Amino acid sequence: MPIYRSLSLAMLLLGLLTACSRPQATKTNWTFDRVDSLEARLRQMSQLDTLLVDSLAAGYKALAASDSLSDSTQAKLWLRRGDVYRAFHGPRDKQALAAYRRVVDSFAYTSQAAQAALASGLLYERRGNTPMAAGAYRLILDRFPSSPLADDAQNLLDLLRQSPDQQKEQIKRWIENSDTAASAAK
């Protein structure tokens, strides 16, 4: 996988983790505080700690099981569970995919479902499973065509069909276009 692709995947993961805002306070607030504390520890580490990743994932799962939370909040927690497993690379990929599948299947009407499908596609792509990655991107286009991620899914699907050299050139064009748009917005 070209270095540009790896950098793009890392930036997307950071964006997904950041985009999941803290849910509103509930009677299980002490658990949210614990999860927040674990997330802060994880951000400070230079390497991922297996025990910390598993503890954080267990916290997300326990919180998501609460009947008092909205479906959107539950979907965010399952998405975070998938993201923390995906960040671990390799050993936790299947658990990440299972968490993402849960969001897509159980919370298909939330905005997190498209995020989970995109994250699944990126994970399949990292694992070298291009057909499954393409399927995840097509799922976004088919089931969530009005999602803000639909354009990204189409671009990633198009990118899968290109050679590594073509991919590098396409990514350079995207960066140039985003830099031009950012300059124009100032």
C-alpha positions as CSV (number, residue, x, y, z in Angstrom):
1,M,0.0,0.0,0.0
2,P,1.6,3.3,-1.0
3,I,2.6,5.7,1.8
4,Y,-0.1,8.2,0.7
5,R,-2.7,5.6,1.2
6,S,-1.5,4.7,4.7
7,L,-1.4,8.4,5.6
8,S,-4.9,8.9,4.3
9,L,-6.1,5.9,6.4
10,A,-4.5,7.2,9.5
11,M,-6.0,10.7,9.0
12,L,-9.5,9.1,8.5
13,L,-9.2,7.1,11.7
14,L,-8.2,10.2,13.6
15,G,-11.2,12.1,12.1
16,L,-13.6,9.3,13.0
17,L,-12.5,9.2,16.6
18,T,-12.7,13.0,16.8
19,A,-16.1,13.1,15.1
20,C,-17.7,10.9,17.7
21,S,-18.7,13.5,20.3
22,R,-19.2,12.7,24.0
23,P,-22.8,11.6,24.6
24,Q,-25.1,13.5,26.9
25,A,-24.9,12.7,30.6
26,T,-27.1,9.8,31.7
27,K,-27.4,7.7,34.9
28,T,-24.4,5.7,33.6
29,N,-22.2,8.8,33.6
30,W,-19.5,7.2,35.8
31,T,-18.9,4.7,33.0
32,F,-18.6,7.5,30.4
33,D,-16.0,9.2,32.7
34,R,-14.1,5.9,32.9
35,V,-14.1,5.5,29.1
36,D,-13.0,9.2,28.7
37,S,-10.1,8.5,31.1
38,L,-9.1,5.4,29.1
39,E,-9.3,7.3,25.8
40,A,-7.1,10.0,27.3
41,R,-4.5,7.4,28.3
42,L,-4.7,5.8,24.8
43,R,-4.0,9.2,23.1
44,Q,-0.9,9.7,25.3
45,M,0.7,6.3,24.4
46,S,3.3,5.9,21.7
47,Q,2.3,2.3,21.3
48,L,-1.1,0.6,21.8
49,D,-1.4,-1.5,24.9
50,T,-3.4,-4.7,24.5
51,L,-5.0,-4.5,27.9
52,L,-6.0,-0.8,27.5
53,V,-7.5,-1.5,24.1
54,D,-9.5,-4.4,25.4
55,S,-10.6,-2.4,28.5
56,L,-11.7,0.5,26.3
57,A,-13.6,-1.8,23.9
58,A,-15.3,-3.5,26.9
59,G,-16.3,-0.1,28.2
60,Y,-17.9,0.8,24.8
61,K,-19.7,-2.5,24.7
62,A,-21.1,-2.1,28.3
63,L,-22.2,1.5,27.6
64,A,-23.9,0.5,24.3
65,A,-25.9,-2.2,26.2
66,S,-27.7,0.5,28.2
67,D,-31.4,0.8,27.4
68,S,-31.4,4.4,28.5
69,L,-29.1,5.6,25.6
70,S,-30.4,6.7,22.2
71,D,-29.8,4.6,19.2
72,S,-27.5,7.2,17.8
73,T,-25.3,7.1,21.0
74,Q,-25.3,3.3,21.0
75,A,-24.2,3.4,17.3
76,K,-21.4,5.9,18.2
77,L,-20.1,3.6,20.9
78,W,-20.1,0.5,18.6
79,L,-18.3,2.7,16.0
80,R,-15.7,3.7,18.6
81,R,-15.3,0.1,19.6
82,G,-14.5,-0.8,16.0
83,D,-12.1,2.2,15.6
84,V,-10.1,1.3,18.7
85,Y,-9.8,-2.3,17.5
86,R,-8.9,-1.2,14.0
87,A,-6.2,1.1,15.3
88,F,-4.5,-2.0,16.9
89,H,-3.8,-3.5,13.4
90,G,-4.0,-7.2,12.7
91,P,-4.9,-9.1,15.8
92,R,-8.1,-7.2,16.4
93,D,-9.3,-6.7,12.8
94,K,-12.1,-9.3,13.1
95,Q,-13.4,-7.7,16.2
96,A,-13.3,-4.3,14.5
97,L,-15.3,-5.6,11.5
98,A,-17.8,-7.2,13.9
99,A,-18.4,-3.9,15.6
100,Y,-18.8,-2.1,12.3
101,R,-21.2,-4.7,11.1
102,R,-23.3,-4.2,14.2
103,V,-23.6,-0.5,13.5
104,V,-24.5,-1.1,9.8
105,D,-27.0,-3.9,10.6
106,S,-28.6,-2.6,13.9
107,F,-28.4,1.1,13.4
108,A,-28.8,1.5,9.6
109,Y,-30.9,4.6,10.0
110,T,-28.1,6.6,11.9
111,S,-25.3,8.6,10.3
112,Q,-22.9,6.3,12.0
113,A,-23.9,3.4,9.7
114,A,-22.2,5.0,6.7
115,Q,-19.2,5.8,8.8
116,A,-19.0,2.1,9.9
117,A,-19.3,0.9,6.3
118,L,-16.5,3.3,5.2
119,A,-14.3,2.2,8.1
120,S,-15.0,-1.5,7.1
121,G,-14.0,-0.8,3.6
122,L,-10.7,0.9,4.7
123,L,-10.0,-2.0,7.0
124,Y,-10.7,-4.6,4.2
125,E,-8.5,-2.6,1.9
126,R,-5.6,-2.5,4.5
127,R,-5.9,-6.3,4.8
128,G,-5.7,-6.6,1.0
129,N,-9.3,-7.8,0.5
130,T,-10.2,-5.5,-2.4
131,P,-13.5,-7.2,-3.2
132,M,-14.8,-6.8,0.3
133,A,-13.5,-3.2,0.4
134,A,-15.3,-2.5,-2.9
135,G,-18.5,-4.1,-1.4
136,A,-18.4,-1.8,1.6
137,Y,-18.0,1.3,-0.5
138,R,-20.8,0.2,-2.8
139,L,-23.0,-0.4,0.3
140,I,-22.6,3.3,1.2
141,L,-23.6,4.3,-2.4
142,D,-26.6,1.9,-2.4
143,R,-27.9,2.3,1.2
144,F,-26.7,5.8,2.1
145,P,-26.6,7.8,-1.1
146,S,-27.4,11.1,0.6
147,S,-24.6,10.6,3.2
148,P,-21.8,13.1,3.2
149,L,-19.5,10.1,2.9
150,A,-21.1,8.9,-0.4
151,D,-18.6,11.0,-2.5
152,D,-15.7,9.6,-0.4
153,A,-17.0,6.1,-1.0
154,Q,-17.2,6.7,-4.8
155,N,-13.7,8.2,-4.8
156,L,-12.3,5.2,-2.9
157,L,-14.1,2.8,-5.2
158,D,-12.7,4.6,-8.2
159,L,-9.2,4.5,-6.6
160,L,-9.5,0.7,-6.1
161,R,-9.8,0.3,-9.8
162,Q,-6.5,2.3,-10.5
163,S,-2.9,1.2,-10.5
164,P,-0.6,2.4,-7.7
165,D,0.9,5.1,-9.9
166,Q,-2.6,6.3,-10.9
167,Q,-3.6,6.3,-7.2
168,K,-0.7,8.4,-6.2
169,E,-1.5,11.0,-8.9
170,Q,-5.2,11.0,-7.9
171,I,-4.3,11.6,-4.3
172,K,-2.0,14.5,-5.3
173,R,-4.9,16.1,-7.3
174,W,-7.2,15.7,-4.2
175,I,-4.6,17.4,-2.0
176,E,-4.1,20.2,-4.5
177,N,-7.9,20.7,-4.8
178,S,-8.4,20.7,-1.1
179,D,-5.5,23.2,-0.6
180,T,-7.0,25.5,-3.3
181,A,-10.5,25.2,-1.7
182,A,-9.1,26.0,1.7
183,S,-7.2,29.1,0.3
184,A,-10.4,30.3,-1.4
185,A,-12.4,29.9,1.8
186,K,-10.0,32.3,3.7
